[in-house]
Amino acid sequence: MSAEEMEQCFDSIESVQDFMRILAETILEAKKDLDRDHQAAIKDADDRRAKAIELALFKLKVLGGHIHKSRRALNDLRTIRRLILNERQVVEQVAAGQPF
């Protein structure tokens, strides 16, 4: 991916929110895979591998917490942007059928 394409992916709060949603989904999928691998390691009595997977699960949990907080911050920023630009007022006026 070129630098220009990368910039376009993150040119708005909404595009970053989409990225964060995909990242959160990927984290959940990775946790499911690691849980399955952890059970297999325990079954095979592979303690070293089981401990490594436990560490990876912990790190994913920490990352998931950061993603959750970041998504909330992005929602706050979007709300603040709407307040600054009076976007919310325009949306409410359109919904009420009032002229701008």
C-alpha positions as CSV (number, residue, x, y, z in Angstrom):
1,M,0.0,0.0,0.0
2,S,1.4,3.3,-1.0
3,A,1.7,6.3,1.3
4,E,-1.0,8.1,-0.6
5,E,-3.4,5.1,-0.3
6,M,-2.6,4.9,3.4
7,E,-3.4,8.6,3.9
8,Q,-6.8,8.1,2.1
9,C,-7.6,5.2,4.5
10,F,-7.3,7.6,7.4
11,D,-8.6,10.8,6.0
12,S,-11.6,11.0,8.2
13,I,-12.8,9.9,11.6
14,E,-15.2,7.6,10.0
15,S,-12.6,5.8,8.0
16,V,-10.5,5.3,11.2
17,Q,-13.6,4.0,13.0
18,D,-14.0,1.4,10.2
19,F,-10.4,0.4,10.6
20,M,-10.7,0.1,14.4
21,R,-13.9,-2.0,14.0
22,I,-12.0,-4.4,11.6
23,L,-9.1,-4.5,14.0
24,A,-11.4,-5.3,17.0
25,E,-13.0,-8.1,14.9
26,T,-9.5,-9.5,14.0
27,I,-8.5,-9.5,17.7
28,L,-11.6,-11.5,18.6
29,E,-10.8,-14.0,15.8
30,A,-7.2,-14.3,17.0
31,K,-8.4,-14.9,20.6
32,K,-10.7,-17.7,19.4
33,D,-7.8,-19.3,17.5
34,L,-5.4,-19.0,20.4
35,D,-8.0,-20.4,22.9
36,R,-8.3,-23.5,20.6
37,D,-4.5,-23.7,20.3
38,H,-4.1,-23.3,24.1
39,Q,-6.5,-26.2,24.7
40,A,-4.5,-28.3,22.3
41,A,-1.2,-27.4,24.0
42,I,-2.7,-28.4,27.4
43,K,-4.0,-31.6,26.0
44,D,-0.6,-32.4,24.5
45,A,1.1,-31.5,27.8
46,D,3.2,-28.9,26.0
47,D,3.6,-26.5,29.0
48,R,6.0,-24.1,27.3
49,R,3.7,-23.6,24.3
50,A,0.7,-23.2,26.6
51,K,2.5,-20.5,28.6
52,A,3.5,-18.7,25.4
53,I,-0.2,-18.8,24.2
54,E,-1.3,-17.5,27.6
55,L,1.1,-14.5,27.2
56,A,-0.3,-13.9,23.6
57,L,-3.9,-14.0,25.0
58,F,-2.9,-11.5,27.7
59,K,-1.4,-9.2,25.1
60,L,-4.5,-9.5,22.9
61,K,-6.6,-8.6,25.9
62,V,-4.5,-5.5,26.6
63,L,-4.6,-4.5,22.9
64,G,-8.4,-5.1,22.9
65,G,-8.7,-2.7,25.8
66,H,-6.7,0.0,24.0
67,I,-8.9,-0.5,20.9
68,H,-12.0,-0.2,22.9
69,K,-10.8,3.1,24.5
70,S,-9.6,4.4,21.1
71,R,-13.0,3.7,19.6
72,R,-14.7,5.6,22.4
73,A,-12.3,8.5,21.9
74,L,-13.1,8.5,18.2
75,N,-16.8,8.6,18.9
76,D,-16.2,11.6,21.2
77,L,-14.1,13.4,18.5
78,R,-16.9,12.8,16.0
79,T,-19.4,14.3,18.4
80,I,-17.2,17.3,19.1
81,R,-16.6,17.8,15.4
82,R,-20.4,17.8,14.8
83,L,-20.8,20.4,17.6
84,I,-18.1,22.6,16.2
85,L,-19.4,22.5,12.7
86,N,-23.1,22.5,13.8
87,E,-23.6,19.3,11.9
88,R,-25.9,17.9,14.6
89,Q,-28.2,20.9,14.3
90,V,-28.5,20.5,10.5
91,V,-29.3,16.8,10.9
92,E,-32.0,17.6,13.5
93,Q,-33.4,20.3,11.3
94,V,-33.6,18.0,8.3
95,A,-35.3,15.3,10.5
96,A,-37.8,17.9,11.7
97,G,-38.4,19.2,8.2
98,Q,-37.2,22.7,9.0
99,P,-35.1,24.8,6.7
100,F,-31.5,25.3,7.5
